[in-house]
Amino acid sequence: MAGFGRSNSLSINTGGGLFGNNASATATSQPQSSGGLFGSIAAQPAQSGALFGGSTQPATSQPASGGLFGNMNKPATTAPASGGLFGSSTAQSSAPASGGLFGGPLGASTQTQSQAGAAPSGGLFGGGQQAKPSLFGASTQQTSTTPSLFGNTNTQQNQTTATPSLFGSTQQAQPQQNNSLFGGGMNPPQRTGTLGGSTLGGGQMGSSTQAVNIGLESIRGTTRFNDLASELQQQIQAFDEGIQRKIGYCNQIRETLPNSEAEIATIAPDVAYIETFLSTVELGLDNDSANIAYLRDLVKKDAADATLSFRAIENQRLPAQFHYRNGTNLTASSAKPPATAALDEDDPTKPVDLMGYFNRRTGELGRTLDMYQRQIREIEGHLRTMEAGTLEKAQQLTGSRSAPRDQRRELVEALKAIEGAILDSAKKVGQVRDEDKSGEFKRQQSVFRSFIENKPGAEFPAEKDRYHLYVSYACPWAHRTLIVRNLKGLQDIIGFTSVHWHMAEKGWRFATPDEKLPGENALPDPLHKEYTHLRDIYFEQNPEYEGRFTVPTLYDKKQKRIVSNESSEIIRMLYTEFDDLIADEYKKVDLFPTNLQKEIEEMNDWVYNDINNGVYKSGFATTEEAYKKNVTTLFKSLDRVEKILAESSTPYVLSSPHVTEADVRLFTTIVRFDPVYVQHFKCNIRDIRSGYPHLHRWVRHLYWDYPKSFGETTEFEHIKNHYTKSHGQINPFAITPIGPLPNILEKDDEVPSVKAALEK
């Protein structure tokens, strides 16, 4: 151990182990050995003392180091022995011996020491007899001594002068011997190459004899350490150092255990306390659970009572004729499935929200009242006609009193007049028609059809910043006006606002301030801060307006009137009426050239009916026959356009040298065809990108080569979301398909199937 000196290493024929050497050695030529913890057990030459001194008699004249209590057996040698902890335990030879912890051997007599003929070194508390001074001074008389830490307590006979140390002399006058706290045996000065404080394999022979380098296969019990190969020596030293570390760990653990034991002793009371506390908490939780269950039942009962009270209050608020006569109806329940929203399916035996019920009834009655008021106005108009006819007939009758009267003929003529007046009014109102059962989609005509004119005295003159366009990026008809507005350079002349892509029961709505939509000017209405829907602008014109609320809507900010909501007429206003207000480069843009006007008009007719409106007639058809008829016509017309483009000498329709109205009106449908119409409107006989190469090249040319007019006004997010999330009758779950990807291909790109066909 580190505290006892490096004398207890693991070796072959080396110094002593922990309890000294446990085997006898016969060869007297062996070098000095270090003692074990209790000294050497067997006879060893020149042993170092163990903790309790040597345990057997050494056979040589070599000095032996004492153990803790000195040497326990009488040595027969004259070599000096180092004292153990309590000094030498038996008589020593004439060689001087180092004192133990308390000086000489434990209980050793003066006579024993005097027989030895040599003075031992002082122990921790001084030597038993003549000795070198110790920590507390020498216990006997000595001469020529150096004072110890506490002074000399006794005198000693003549002895060699000793140098004082903390625990006694650290160096002896005798050769080959050092004294330590636990006796000699720590690093004798003449030894080299020690392992654990002793020389392995021989004392001084290593310095004079060349190493044999014996390997593991040739090792014997008598092999000296210095004769071993260097690798084995290093391994043995590593083993020894490992053992020393383990001993150090053991000491550390031994020192730690008392504290751990005290800490462990506190665990049992803590466990008992926690168990007691846990039982208390569990009991509290059980009580709380019972209280919560009770309160839950109480709240449920209170809620039922409150519901009954509210229903009774509502019952009392109603007129007497609507009261529940039977009080049980207030709490009655039924296993009948919940009634639908239809008013005629309300269950009279089931408690209902009477206020909500009558609110619905009120709404229905309000709509009925509006219808009656319209009919009354029509009847009044008919009555005025009848009144005029009656007056006319009365005058005729008054003027022909003398003539013979034919009452039957007069009655027939009066009835014919009434019939004619009714039919004329019906044509104006547009309400008299048979119910259409064909399943065909019929688009209503636009109502506002005024025109902007660049001439004096015009009702709507062409002026800068007077007009505002309301559009939707999703709508192909409104898309036309944005394209023409940019082609003619009217961005600073006419402003615009795009509505939100979603169209619900109240029609198009404006975006809210916190909504961030793609595209320019997809914002709240900048002209009417309080308006939330496009319909509000229509009701501003006529509070009794009954038509559709459509985009585009061209609005006059000065007169606060709608100019037009017909896209085909709005774009033609933009062709020429604002030319005095735009730059010369835009004046040259002629979208309706004189030499192509006839062909454009003819093409517009069938393109509108078969393609622009054809996709809607296919998608909104409610019968199989109507769908097949219209989708077949649609693709026949697409084939016709494909042929026109294949024969065109320019990249435009009708071999025009530039973009014309025919290109604009066709583009808004074709650019939506693959992303929406193929799947949403079931127009899936072919798609544009793989089924119509010339049409595909044409639409990409406009999109990429006219980015300001065609590309930037096309917002695919608005387009796809509007169709798939606004048409609940077609897509009830409002799922928007991901494809096709991309929404439009690059100008020089093709789908894989077309690439493969082109390579052939």
C-alpha positions in Angstrom: 0.0 0.0 0.0 1.0 3.6 -0.6 1.0 4.4 3.1 3.3 1.5 3.9 5.8 2.0 1.2 6.1 0.1 -2.1 7.2 -3.1 -0.4 4.3 -5.4 -1.0 4.4 -5.9 -4.8 3.5 -9.0 -6.8 6.7 -10.6 -8.1 8.7 -13.7 -8.4 11.3 -14.2 -5.6 11.0 -10.5 -4.7 10.1 -8.5 -1.7 7.3 -9.5 0.7 3.6 -9.3 0.1 1.0 -7.6 2.2 1.7 -9.8 5.2 5.3 -10.3 4.4 7.0 -13.2 2.5 4.9 -16.3 2.7 7.4 -18.8 1.3 10.9 -19.7 2.3 13.9 -19.0 0.2 17.0 -21.0 0.6 19.5 -19.2 -1.6 21.6 -16.8 0.5 22.6 -15.0 -2.6 19.2 -13.4 -3.0 19.1 -9.7 -2.5 17.3 -7.9 0.3 13.5 -8.3 0.3 11.0 -5.8 1.5 8.7 -6.9 4.3 5.0 -7.4 4.0 2.3 -5.9 6.1 3.1 -8.2 9.0 6.7 -8.9 8.0 8.2 -11.9 6.3 6.5 -15.2 7.0 9.3 -17.4 5.7 13.0 -17.1 6.0 14.3 -14.6 3.5 17.7 -13.0 3.0 17.9 -9.4 4.0 14.2 -8.8 4.4 12.5 -5.5 4.9 10.2 -5.4 7.9 6.5 -6.0 7.5 3.8 -4.2 9.3 4.3 -6.3 12.4 7.9 -7.2 11.7 9.4 -10.3 10.2 7.6 -13.5 11.1 10.5 -16.0 10.6 14.1 -16.1 11.1 16.2 -14.8 8.2 19.1 -17.0 7.3 21.5 -14.5 6.0 23.4 -11.6 7.3 21.4 -9.2 5.2 19.6 -6.6 7.1 15.8 -6.9 7.4 13.3 -4.2 7.7 10.9 -4.4 10.6 7.2 -4.9 10.3 4.5 -2.9 12.0 5.3 -4.5 15.4 8.9 -5.4 14.5 10.2 -8.8 13.8 8.2 -11.5 15.5 10.9 -14.2 15.5 14.5 -14.2 16.5 16.8 -13.7 13.6 20.0 -15.6 13.6 21.9 -13.0 11.6 24.0 -10.1 12.5 22.5 -7.9 9.8 20.6 -5.0 11.1 16.8 -5.1 11.0 14.5 -2.3 10.7 11.9 -2.0 13.5 8.2 -2.6 13.1 5.4 -0.5 14.2 6.3 -1.2 17.8 9.9 -2.0 17.2 11.5 -5.4 17.0 9.5 -8.1 18.9 12.5 -10.4 19.7 16.1 -10.2 20.3 18.1 -9.0 17.3 21.6 -9.6 16.2 24.4 -7.3 16.9 23.4 -5.2 13.9 21.5 -2.1 14.8 17.7 -2.2 14.4 15.3 0.6 13.6 12.7 1.4 16.2 9.0 0.8 15.9 6.2 3.2 16.3 6.8 3.4 20.1 10.5 2.7 19.9 11.8 -0.7 20.5 9.8 -3.9 20.2 6.5 -4.1 21.9 7.3 -5.0 25.4 11.0 -5.5 24.7 13.3 -5.3 27.7 16.4 -3.4 28.2 18.4 -6.6 28.5 17.1 -7.8 25.2 18.3 -4.6 23.5 21.6 -4.7 25.2 22.2 -8.2 24.0 21.8 -7.1 20.5 24.8 -4.8 20.8 23.4 -2.2 18.5 21.2 0.8 19.2 17.8 0.8 17.6 16.3 3.9 15.9 13.7 5.8 17.8 10.0 5.1 17.2 7.1 7.5 16.9 7.1 8.1 20.7 10.8 7.6 21.1 13.0 4.5 21.3 12.6 1.9 24.1 16.3 2.2 24.8 19.1 3.8 23.1 17.7 5.1 19.9 17.7 8.0 17.6 15.3 10.7 18.5 11.7 10.3 17.5 8.7 12.6 17.0 8.2 13.0 20.7 11.8 12.6 21.6 13.8 9.7 22.8 12.5 7.6 25.7 15.9 6.8 27.1 19.1 8.5 27.6 21.3 9.3 24.6 24.3 11.3 24.0 24.9 13.8 21.4 21.3 13.9 20.3 19.4 16.5 18.4 16.2 17.7 20.1 13.0 16.2 18.8 9.6 17.9 18.3 8.8 17.7 22.0 12.2 17.6 23.3 14.1 14.6 24.7 12.3 12.9 27.6 15.0 10.5 28.6 18.7 10.1 28.3 20.5 7.3 26.6 23.9 5.8 26.7 26.5 6.7 24.2 25.3 6.2 20.7 25.9 7.5 17.3 24.6 11.0 16.6 21.1 10.8 15.0 19.4 13.4 12.8 15.9 14.2 14.1 12.9 13.8 11.8 9.1 14.1 12.1 8.7 10.5 13.0 12.2 9.7 14.1 15.3 9.3 12.1 14.7 8.8 8.4 18.3 7.6 7.7 20.3 5.1 9.8 23.9 5.0 10.3 23.9 1.4 9.4 24.4 0.7 5.8 21.7 -0.4 3.4 18.8 0.7 5.6 16.2 3.4 5.7 13.7 3.9 8.5 10.1 5.0 7.8 7.0 5.4 9.8 6.3 1.7 9.6 9.9 0.6 9.7 12.6 0.2 7.2 12.3 -1.2 3.8 11.4 1.8 1.7 13.8 2.4 -1.2 17.2 1.4 0.2 19.7 3.7 -1.4 21.8 1.0 -3.0 18.9 -0.7 -4.8 17.8 0.1 -8.4 14.9 -1.0 -10.5 12.5 -1.6 -7.6 8.9 -2.7 -8.0 6.7 -1.7 -5.0 9.8 -0.6 -3.0 11.9 -3.8 -3.4 14.3 -5.1 -6.0 12.9 -8.0 -8.1 15.1 -10.8 -8.9 18.1 -9.6 -6.9 19.6 -6.5 -5.3 22.7 -5.3 -6.9 23.1 -8.0 -9.5 21.1 -6.1 -12.0 23.8 -3.5 -12.2 26.6 -6.0 -12.7 25.0 -8.9 -14.5 23.5 -8.6 -18.0 19.8 -9.5 -18.3 19.1 -12.9 -19.8 15.7 -11.8 -21.2 13.9 -15.0 -20.4 10.5 -15.4 -22.1 7.2 -16.6 -20.8 7.8 -20.2 -22.0 11.1 -20.5 -20.2 10.1 -18.9 -16.9 10.9 -20.9 -13.7 10.2 -20.5 -10.0 13.7 -19.4 -9.4 13.9 -17.0 -12.3 15.0 -13.5 -11.2 13.0 -10.5 -12.2 16.0 -8.8 -14.0 16.4 -11.9 -16.1 13.0 -11.6 -17.6 12.3 -10.1 -20.9 11.4 -6.4 -20.8 7.9 -7.1 -22.0 7.3 -9.4 -19.0 8.8 -7.0 -16.6 6.5 -4.2 -17.9 3.5 -6.5 -17.6 4.5 -7.5 -14.0 5.0 -3.8 -13.1 1.6 -3.0 -14.7 0.0 -5.8 -12.6 1.7 -4.4 -9.5 0.5 -0.9 -10.3 -3.0 -2.2 -10.9 -3.0 -3.9 -7.5 -1.8 -0.7 -5.9 -4.7 1.2 -7.5 -7.2 -1.4 -6.3 -5.8 -1.1 -2.8 -6.1 2.7 -3.1 -9.7 2.3 -4.2 -10.4 0.0 -1.3 -9.1 2.6 1.1 -11.2 5.3 -0.5 -14.3 3.1 -0.3 -13.5 2.2 3.3 -13.3 5.9 4.2 -16.6 6.5 2.4 -18.6 3.7 3.9 -19.1 5.4 7.3 -20.8 8.4 5.7 -22.9 6.2 3.4 -24.0 4.1 6.4 -25.2 7.2 8.1 -27.1 8.3 5.0 -28.6 4.9 4.5 -29.9 4.9 8.1 -32.0 8.0 7.2 -33.8 6.2 4.4 -36.2 4.1 6.5 -37.7 7.1 8.4 -38.1 8.9 5.1 -39.9 5.9 3.5 -42.2 5.6 6.5 -43.0 9.3 6.2 -43.7 9.1 2.5 -45.9 6.1 2.9 -47.9 7.9 5.6 -48.1 11.0 3.4 -49.1 8.9 0.3 -51.9 7.2 2.2 -53.2 10.7 3.2 -53.0 11.9 -0.4 -54.8 8.9 -1.7 -57.5 9.4 0.9 -57.8 13.0 -0.1 -58.0 12.1 -3.8 -60.8 9.6 -3.1 -62.7 12.3 -1.2 -62.1 14.8 -4.0 -63.3 12.3 -6.6 -66.5 11.7 -4.7 -67.0 15.4 -4.4 -66.4 16.0 -8.1 -68.8 13.3 -9.0 -71.4 14.8 -6.8 -70.8 18.3 -8.2 -71.0 16.9 -11.7 -74.4 15.4 -11.1 -75.5 18.6 -9.4 -74.3 20.7 -12.4 -76.1 18.4 -14.8 -79.3 18.7 -12.8 -78.9 22.5 -12.7 -78.4 22.6 -16.4 -81.5 20.6 -17.0 -83.5 22.9 -14.7 -82.0 25.9 -16.4 -83.0 24.6 -19.8 -86.5 24.0 -18.6 -86.6 27.5 -17.1 -85.4 29.1 -20.4 -87.9 27.2 -22.4 -90.6 28.2 -20.0 -89.5 31.8 -20.3 -89.5 31.6 -24.1 -92.9 30.0 -24.0 -94.2 33.0 -21.9 -92.6 35.5 -24.3 -94.6 34.2 -27.2 -98.2 35.2 -27.9 -100.8 33.2 -26.1 -101.9 31.3 -29.2 -98.4 29.9 -29.5 -98.0 28.7 -25.9 -97.4 25.0 -25.1 -100.7 24.0 -23.6 -99.1 20.8 -22.1 -96.3 21.5 -19.7 -94.7 18.1 -20.5 -93.9 19.3 -24.0 -91.2 21.5 -22.4 -89.2 18.5 -21.3 -90.4 15.9 -23.8 -87.9 13.9 -25.7 -88.2 11.7 -28.7 -86.2 8.9 -30.3 -87.0 10.3 -33.7 -83.9 11.3 -35.7 -83.3 15.1 -35.6 -85.4 17.1 -37.9 -83.7 18.6 -40.9 -83.5 22.2 -41.6 -86.6 22.1 -43.7 -89.4 23.9 -42.0 -92.1 21.3 -42.9 -90.2 18.6 -41.1 -90.3 20.2 -37.6 -91.5 17.7 -34.9 -94.3 19.4 -33.0 -93.9 17.0 -30.1 -90.3 17.8 -29.5 -89.0 20.8 -27.6 -87.5 23.3 -30.0 -85.8 26.7 -29.9 -89.0 28.6 -30.6 -87.2 31.9 -31.3 -85.0 30.2 -33.9 -88.0 28.5 -35.3 -89.9 31.7 -35.8 -86.8 33.4 -37.0 -86.7 30.9 -39.8 -90.4 31.3 -40.4 -89.9 35.0 -40.5 -87.2 34.7 -43.1 -89.4 32.5 -45.3 -92.4 34.8 -44.8 -90.2 37.8 -45.7 -89.2 36.1 -49.0 -92.8 35.3 -49.7 -93.8 38.9 -48.9 -91.2 40.2 -51.4 -92.6 37.9 -54.0 -96.2 39.1 -53.3 -95.0 42.7 -53.5 -93.5 42.1 -56.9 -96.7 40.4 -58.1 -98.7 43.3 -56.7 -96.6 45.8 -58.6 -97.1 43.7 -61.8 -100.8 43.5 -61.1 -101.0 47.2 -60.6 -99.2 47.7 -64.0 -101.7 45.3 -65.6 -104.6 47.2 -63.9 -103.4 50.5 -65.4 -103.3 48.8 -68.8 -106.8 47.4 -68.2 -107.9 50.8 -67.0 -106.7 52.4 -70.2 -108.3 49.8 -72.2 -111.5 50.1 -70.3 -111.6 53.8 -70.8 -110.9 53.4 -74.4 -113.7 50.9 -74.7 -116.0 53.2 -72.7 -115.3 56.0 -75.1 -116.0 53.7 -78.0 -119.2 52.6 -76.4 -120.2 56.2 -75.5 -119.6 57.3 -79.1 -121.6 54.4 -80.6 -124.6 54.4 -78.3 -126.9 54.5 -81.3 -125.2 51.6 -83.0 -126.3 48.0 -82.3 -124.2 46.5 -79.5 -122.5 43.1 -79.7 -121.6 42.4 -76.1 -119.9 39.1 -76.8 -117.5 40.7 -79.3 -116.7 43.5 -76.9 -115.9 41.0 -74.1 -113.7 39.0 -76.4 -111.8 42.1 -77.4 -111.4 43.2 -73.8 -110.0 39.8 -72.8 -107.6 39.9 -75.7 -106.3 43.3 -74.6 -105.8 42.0 -71.1 -104.0 38.9 -72.4 -101.7 41.1 -74.6 -100.9 43.4 -71.7 -100.0 40.4 -69.4 -97.8 38.8 -72.1 -96.0 42.0 -72.7 -95.3 42.5 -69.0 -94.2 38.8 -68.8 -91.7 39.3 -71.6 -90.2 42.4 -69.8 -90.0 40.7 -66.4 -88.8 37.4 -67.9 -90.6 35.4 -65.3 -93.1 33.5 -67.4 -91.4 30.3 -68.7 -91.8 26.6 -68.4 -89.5 24.7 -66.1 -86.4 23.5 -67.9 -86.1 19.8 -67.5 -83.4 19.2 -70.1 -80.5 19.4 -67.6 -78.8 22.0 -69.8 -76.8 24.8 -68.2 -78.2 28.2 -69.4 -76.2 31.4 -68.7 -78.3 34.4 -67.8 -77.8 37.6 -69.8 -76.0 40.6 -68.3 -78.3 43.4 -67.0 -76.0 46.5 -67.2 -75.1 47.2 -70.8 -74.1 50.9 -71.0 -71.0 52.0 -72.9 -68.1 54.3 -72.3 -67.7 56.7 -75.2 -65.1 59.2 -76.2 -67.4 62.0 -77.4 -68.9 65.1 -76.1 -72.2 64.7 -74.1 -71.6 61.0 -73.5 -73.4 59.5 -70.5 -70.1 57.8 -69.5 -67.2 59.7 -71.1 -63.7 58.4 -71.2 -61.8 60.0 -68.3 -58.7 59.1 -66.3 -59.2 57.5 -62.9 -63.0 57.7 -63.2 -63.8 54.0 -63.7 -63.0 51.0 -61.5 -63.0 47.3 -62.5 -64.2 44.7 -60.1 -62.8 41.3 -61.2 -62.0 37.8 -60.0 -58.7 36.1 -61.0 -60.7 32.9 -61.0 -63.3 34.0 -63.6 -62.3 33.6 -67.2 -64.7 36.3 -68.3 -63.2 38.8 -65.9 -59.7 37.6 -66.9 -60.4 39.0 -70.4 -60.7 42.5 -69.1 -57.4 42.4 -67.1 -55.5 41.1 -70.2 -56.9 43.9 -72.5 -56.3 46.5 -69.8 -52.6 45.6 -69.7 -52.2 45.2 -73.5 -53.6 48.7 -74.0 -51.5 50.3 -71.2 -54.5 51.4 -69.1 -53.0 50.5 -65.7 -52.9 54.2 -64.7 -56.3 55.0 -66.3 -58.5 52.3 -64.8 -58.0 50.8 -61.4 -59.2 47.3 -60.4 -59.9 45.2 -57.3 -60.0 41.4 -57.3 -62.6 39.7 -55.1 -61.8 36.6 -52.9 -61.7 33.3 -54.8 -64.4 31.8 -52.7 -68.0 32.3 -53.8 -70.7 31.3 -51.3 -74.4 31.9 -50.9 -74.1 35.7 -51.1 -71.9 35.5 -54.2 -68.4 37.0 -54.5 -67.0 38.6 -51.4 -64.1 40.9 -50.8 -61.0 39.8 -49.0 -60.7 40.9 -45.4 -57.8 43.1 -44.2 -56.1 40.2 -42.4 -56.3 37.9 -45.5 -53.2 37.7 -47.7 -54.1 36.4 -51.1 -51.8 36.0 -54.1 -52.2 38.4 -57.0 -52.3 42.2 -57.3 -55.1 44.1 -55.5 -56.8 41.1 -53.9 -58.0 43.4 -51.2 -61.1 44.9 -49.5 -63.2 47.2 -51.6 -61.2 50.5 -51.7 -64.2 52.6 -52.7 -66.7 51.3 -50.1 -65.1 50.5 -46.8 -68.4 49.1 -45.4 -69.1 46.8 -48.3 -68.2 43.1 -47.8 -69.7 41.6 -50.9 -69.9 42.5 -54.6 -73.7 42.3 -54.3 -73.6 45.5 -52.1 -72.6 47.5 -55.2 -75.5 46.0 -57.2 -78.0 46.8 -54.4 -76.5 50.3 -54.4 -77.9 50.7 -57.9 -81.2 49.1 -57.2 -82.3 47.8 -53.7 -84.7 45.4 -55.4 -82.1 44.0 -57.9 -82.9 40.3 -58.6 -80.3 39.4 -61.1 -76.9 37.8 -60.7 -73.9 39.5 -59.1 -71.2 38.9 -61.8 -67.7 39.9 -62.6 -66.4 41.8 -64.3 -68.2 44.9 -63.2 -67.2 48.3 -64.6 -68.1 51.0 -62.1 -68.3 54.8 -62.5 -66.9 56.4 -59.3 -68.2 59.8 -60.2 -71.8 58.8 -60.7 -71.7 55.8 -58.4 -73.2 53.7 -61.1 -72.5 50.4 -62.7 -71.6 51.0 -66.4 -71.5 47.4 -67.6 -71.1 43.8 -66.4 -70.8 42.2 -69.8 -67.2 41.3 -70.5 -67.4 41.1 -74.3 -68.5 44.8 -74.4 -66.2 46.0 -71.7 -63.1 44.8 -73.6 -64.2 46.6 -76.7 -64.6 49.8 -74.8 -61.0 49.5 -73.8 -59.8 49.0 -77.4 -60.2 52.6 -78.6 -62.2 54.8 -76.3 -59.2 55.7 -74.1 -56.7 56.2 -76.9 -56.4 59.9 -76.2 -55.1 59.2 -72.7 -52.5 56.5 -73.4 -49.0 56.5 -74.8 -48.5 56.2 -78.6 -47.0 52.7 -78.3 -50.3 51.4 -76.9 -52.4 53.3 -79.4 -50.9 51.0 -82.1 -52.2 47.9 -80.3 -55.2 46.8 -82.5 -57.0 43.9 -81.0 -59.9 44.1 -83.5 -58.3 44.9 -86.9 -60.6 45.8 -89.7 -59.4 43.1 -92.1 -60.1 40.3 -89.5 -63.3 41.6 -87.9 -65.6 39.3 -89.8 -63.5 36.2 -89.1 -63.1 37.1 -85.4 -66.9 37.6 -85.0 -67.6 34.2 -86.7 -65.0 32.5 -84.5 -66.2 34.2 -81.4 -69.7 32.7 -82.0 -68.7 29.1 -81.9 -65.8 29.4 -79.5 -68.0 31.0 -76.9 -70.9 28.5 -77.2 -68.8 25.4 -77.7 -65.5 26.1 -75.7 -65.8 29.1 -73.4 -69.3 28.2 -72.2 -69.0 24.6 -73.4 -66.8 23.6 -70.4 -69.6 25.0 -68.0 -72.3 23.2 -70.0 -70.4 20.0 -69.6 -69.5 20.5 -65.9 -72.9 21.7 -64.7 -75.0 19.3 -66.7 -77.5 17.4 -64.5 -78.3 14.6 -66.9 -76.1 12.1 -68.7 -77.5 13.1 -72.1 -76.8 16.8 -71.6 -73.2 16.0 -70.4 -72.4 13.7 -73.4 -73.9 16.1 -75.9 -71.9 19.1 -74.6 -68.6 17.4 -73.9 -68.6 15.9 -77.4 -69.2 19.3 -78.9 -66.5 20.8 -76.8 -63.8 18.5 -78.0 -64.9 18.7 -81.6 -64.4 22.5 -81.4 -61.0 22.0 -79.7 -60.0 19.8 -82.7 -61.2 22.6 -84.9 -59.0 25.2 -83.1 -56.0 22.8 -83.3 -56.4 22.6 -87.1 -56.7 26.4 -87.4 -53.4 26.8 -85.4 -51.7 24.1 -87.4 -52.5 26.0 -90.6 -51.7 29.4 -89.2 -48.7 31.1 -90.7 -48.1 33.0 -87.5 -48.1 32.0 -83.8 -51.6 33.6 -83.5 -55.1 32.6 -84.4 -56.3 33.3 -87.9 -52.7 34.0 -89.1 -52.8 37.4 -87.5 -49.5 39.2 -87.2 -50.2 40.0 -83.6 -52.5 39.3 -80.7 -56.2 39.9 -81.5 -59.5 39.5 -79.6 -59.8 35.9 -80.8 -56.6 35.0 -78.9 -57.7 36.8 -75.8 -61.1 35.2 -75.6 -59.8 31.7 -76.3 -56.8 32.0 -73.9 -58.7 32.4 -70.7 -60.4 29.0 -71.2 -57.4 27.0 -72.5 -55.1 28.2 -69.7 -57.6 26.8 -67.1 -58.3 23.6 -69.1 -55.7 21.2 -67.6 -55.6 22.6 -64.0 -59.4 22.6 -63.6 -61.7 21.6 -66.4 -60.2 18.2 -67.1 -61.1 16.8 -63.7 -63.6 19.2 -62.2 -65.9 19.6 -65.2 -65.2 16.0 -66.4 -63.7 17.3 -69.7 -61.2 14.5 -69.8 -61.3 13.0 -73.3 -57.9 14.6 -73.8 -55.9 17.3 -72.1 -54.1 20.2 -73.8 -50.5 19.4 -73.0 -50.5 15.9 -74.4 -53.5 15.9 -76.9 -53.2 19.2 -78.7 -49.6 20.1 -79.6 -50.3 23.3 -81.6 -52.8 24.6 -79.0 -50.3 23.8 -76.3 -47.5 25.7 -78.0 -49.9 28.7 -78.7 -51.0 29.0 -75.0 -47.5 28.8 -73.7 -46.3 31.4 -76.3 -48.9 33.9 -75.0 -48.2 33.1 -71.3 -44.4 33.4 -71.4 -43.9 36.0 -74.2 -46.5 38.4 -72.9 -45.8 38.2 -69.1 -47.4 41.5 -68.1 -50.7 40.8 -69.9 -51.2 37.0 -69.9 -48.7 35.6 -67.4 -49.1 38.0 -64.4 -52.9 38.1 -64.7 -53.2 34.3 -64.4 -53.4 33.3 -60.8 -53.6 29.5 -60.6 -54.2 29.4 -56.8 -57.4 31.6 -57.2 -58.4 29.4 -60.2 -58.1 26.0 -58.6 -59.4 27.0 -55.2 -62.5 28.8 -56.6 -63.7 25.9 -58.7 -63.0 23.1 -56.3 -64.2 24.9 -53.1 -67.1 26.9 -54.4 -69.0 24.3 -56.4 -70.4 22.1 -53.6 -72.8 20.3 -55.9 -69.8 19.0 -57.9 -67.1 18.7 -55.2 -69.0 18.4 -51.9 -65.8 17.7 -49.9 -64.0 20.8 -51.4 -60.8 18.8 -52.0 -58.4 20.6 -54.4 -56.3 18.2 -56.6 -52.6 18.8 -56.5 -52.0 18.2 -60.2 -51.2 18.7 -62.9 -47.7 19.7 -62.1 -46.7 22.2 -63.1 -49.8 24.2 -63.8 -48.3 25.3 -67.1 -45.1 23.9 -68.7 -42.2 26.0 -69.7 -42.2 27.3 -73.3 -39.7 24.6 -74.6 -40.8 21.8 -72.3 -43.1 18.9 -73.1 -44.7 16.0 -71.1 -42.8 12.7 -71.4 -45.3 11.1 -73.8 -45.0 14.0 -76.3 -41.2 14.0 -75.9 -41.1 10.3 -76.8 -43.4 11.0 -79.8 -41.2 13.8 -81.0 -38.1 11.7 -80.8 -39.5 9.2 -83.2 
